[in-house]
Amino acid sequence: MRVLVVEDHSNLSAQLSAALTQARFAVDRAADGEEALFLGQTEAYDAIVLDLGLPQLDGLSVLRQWRRENLIVPVLILTARDSWTEKVTGLNAGADDYLAKPFAMDELLARLHALIRRAAGRARSDIIVGALALDAAAGTVSWHGAPVRLTGLEFRTLTYLAQHAGRLISKTELTEHLYAQDFDRDSNTVEVVIGRIRRKLDAEFIETVRGQGYKISHG
């Protein structure tokens, strides 16, 4: 899962990035509204954390422009402003949730997982597909009831495929949602990661559709 953090305070931005990385997200960062607008328009994210008080272009203007362009990625507004009128303004502009500073990092992570879960049409944090049980919020995976240890990249790959079980996922789509912008996106990396996951689960669990991508079937 890939997240954009838009925050102009460098210390908070670094703290958010570290916490999200620890929670197995791929993280991009933007420090002003113009950069945020561009990244949202050109990159694929599973969620965006957006501060309102940004230089160059304020967060509400960025959000309104994204929504005018039908960008439907979940957006969590993060701001020091805590009046109910500003909350209503943000939600009416297209935000999906609102968190006022100061905040607990665990709450932000829980809210992000909930937004991503709802965007995928799921009510629960756990995903069960056949013998696989995966909890994105807890960061746990089991196969036939036995715990499985995965690297961060393996976990993100399996989570994305499991979230979209039954749908063919192209290598390009996987790459866009798995790696931060500054990651060296070698074309063979996805194949290597899929191979490692298969060895830890089952060789047949993730199907390769030659020339098209990968698929996990329901059940």
C-alpha positions in Angstrom: 0.0 0.0 0.0 1.3 3.4 -1.0 0.6 6.7 0.8 1.4 10.3 0.1 2.1 12.5 3.2 1.6 16.2 2.5 3.1 18.2 5.4 5.3 21.3 5.4 6.8 20.8 8.9 9.9 18.7 8.3 10.0 17.0 11.7 6.4 15.9 11.6 6.7 14.8 8.0 9.7 12.7 8.9 7.9 11.2 12.0 4.8 10.4 9.8 7.0 8.8 7.2 8.9 6.7 9.7 5.7 5.5 11.4 4.0 4.6 8.1 7.1 2.8 6.8 7.2 0.9 10.1 3.6 -0.1 9.4 4.6 -1.4 6.0 3.4 1.4 3.8 5.4 2.8 0.9 5.6 6.5 1.5 6.1 9.6 -0.7 6.3 13.1 0.8 5.4 16.6 -0.4 6.2 19.8 1.5 3.9 22.3 -0.4 0.6 22.4 -2.2 1.9 22.6 -5.7 4.0 19.5 -5.3 1.2 17.7 -3.6 -1.2 18.6 -6.4 1.2 17.3 -9.1 1.9 14.0 -7.2 -1.8 13.3 -6.7 -2.4 13.9 -10.3 0.4 11.7 -11.6 1.0 8.9 -9.1 -1.1 6.1 -7.8 -1.8 6.2 -4.0 -4.0 4.1 -1.7 -4.5 7.1 0.6 -3.3 10.6 1.2 -2.5 12.5 4.4 -3.1 16.1 3.7 -2.2 19.1 5.9 -4.3 22.2 5.3 -1.8 25.0 6.1 0.6 24.5 3.2 2.9 27.0 1.3 2.4 27.7 -2.4 -1.2 26.3 -2.5 -3.3 25.6 0.6 -4.6 22.1 1.3 -8.3 22.8 0.7 -7.5 24.2 -2.8 -5.4 21.1 -3.5 -8.2 18.8 -2.4 -10.9 20.6 -4.4 -8.8 20.4 -7.5 -8.2 16.7 -7.0 -11.9 16.1 -6.6 -12.7 18.2 -9.7 -10.5 15.9 -11.6 -12.3 12.9 -10.1 -9.4 11.7 -8.1 -11.1 9.3 -5.7 -8.2 8.3 -3.5 -9.1 8.5 0.2 -7.9 11.7 1.8 -7.3 12.2 5.6 -7.0 15.9 6.5 -4.4 16.6 9.1 -4.4 20.1 10.6 -3.9 22.2 13.7 -7.3 23.7 13.0 -10.0 22.2 15.3 -13.2 24.2 14.8 -16.3 22.4 13.6 -16.7 24.8 10.7 -13.3 24.0 9.3 -14.0 20.3 9.7 -17.3 20.7 7.8 -15.5 22.8 5.1 -12.9 20.1 4.7 -15.4 17.2 4.5 -17.5 19.2 2.0 -14.4 19.8 -0.1 -14.1 16.0 -0.5 -12.1 14.8 2.5 -12.9 11.3 3.8 -11.7 11.9 7.4 -10.3 14.6 9.6 -7.6 14.4 12.4 -6.6 17.5 14.4 -3.1 18.1 15.7 -1.8 17.0 18.2 -2.7 13.4 17.5 -1.7 9.9 18.5 0.2 8.1 15.7 -1.7 4.9 16.4 -5.0 6.7 15.8 -3.7 8.1 12.4 -2.7 4.6 11.4 -6.0 3.1 12.4 -7.9 5.8 10.5 -5.8 5.3 7.4 -6.3 1.5 7.4 -10.1 2.1 7.8 -10.1 4.5 4.9 -8.2 2.1 2.7 -10.4 -0.8 3.8 -13.6 1.0 3.0 -12.3 2.1 -0.4 -11.7 -1.5 -1.2 -15.3 -2.3 -0.1 -14.4 -4.2 3.0 -15.8 -3.8 6.5 -13.2 -5.8 8.4 -9.5 -5.4 8.8 -8.7 -9.0 8.1 -8.8 -10.5 4.6 -9.5 -14.2 4.2 -8.9 -15.9 0.9 -8.8 -19.7 0.9 -6.1 -20.7 3.3 -4.7 -17.2 3.6 -5.6 -14.9 6.5 -4.1 -11.5 6.4 -4.6 -8.5 8.7 -3.3 -5.3 7.2 -3.7 -3.2 10.3 -2.0 -5.8 12.6 0.6 -6.7 10.0 0.0 -10.4 10.4 -0.3 -13.3 7.9 -1.1 -16.9 8.3 -1.4 -19.8 5.9 -3.5 -22.8 6.9 -3.5 -21.3 10.4 0.4 -21.1 10.7 2.0 -17.7 10.9 4.1 -16.6 7.9 6.9 -14.0 8.1 7.0 -11.6 5.2 9.3 -8.7 4.4 7.6 -5.3 4.1 7.6 -5.5 0.3 6.2 -9.0 0.3 3.5 -8.0 2.7 2.4 -5.0 0.6 2.4 -7.1 -2.5 0.3 -9.9 -1.0 -2.0 -7.4 0.7 -2.7 -5.6 -2.6 -3.4 -8.8 -4.4 -5.6 -10.2 -1.6 -7.6 -6.9 -1.4 -8.4 -7.4 -5.1 -8.8 -11.2 -5.1 -10.5 -12.4 -8.2 -9.3 -9.5 -10.3 -6.3 -9.6 -12.7 -3.7 -7.1 -11.5 -1.1 -5.9 -14.1 2.6 -5.6 -13.2 2.3 -1.9 -13.8 -0.6 -1.5 -11.3 1.3 -3.5 -8.7 4.4 -1.4 -9.2 2.5 1.9 -8.9 1.0 0.8 -5.5 4.0 -0.9 -4.0 6.9 1.4 -4.4 7.7 5.0 -3.2 8.6 7.4 -5.9 12.3 7.3 -5.2 12.5 3.5 -5.3 14.5 1.8 -8.1 11.5 0.2 -9.9 13.4 -2.6 -11.7 11.0 -4.5 -14.0 12.0 -7.8 -12.6 11.5 -6.9 -8.9 7.7 -7.8 -8.9 8.5 -11.2 -10.3 11.1 -11.9 -7.7 8.8 -10.8 -4.9 5.9 -12.9 -6.2 8.3 -15.9 -6.4 9.3 -15.4 -2.7 5.7 -15.2 -1.6 4.8 -18.4 -3.5 7.6 -20.3 -1.7 6.3 -19.2 1.7 2.6 -20.0 0.8 1.9 -22.2 -2.2 3.2 -22.1 -5.7 -0.4 -22.1 -7.1 -1.9 -19.5 -4.9 -0.9 -16.5 -7.0 -1.7 -17.2 -10.7 0.4 -15.7 -13.4 -1.5 -14.7 -16.5 1.3 -14.5 -19.1 1.8 -11.0 -20.5 -1.0 -9.6 -18.4 -0.3 -9.8 -14.7 -1.2 -11.7 -11.5 -4.4 -12.9 -9.9 -5.5 -14.5 -6.6 -8.7 -16.5 -7.1 -11.5 -16.4 -4.5 -11.6 -19.5 -2.2 
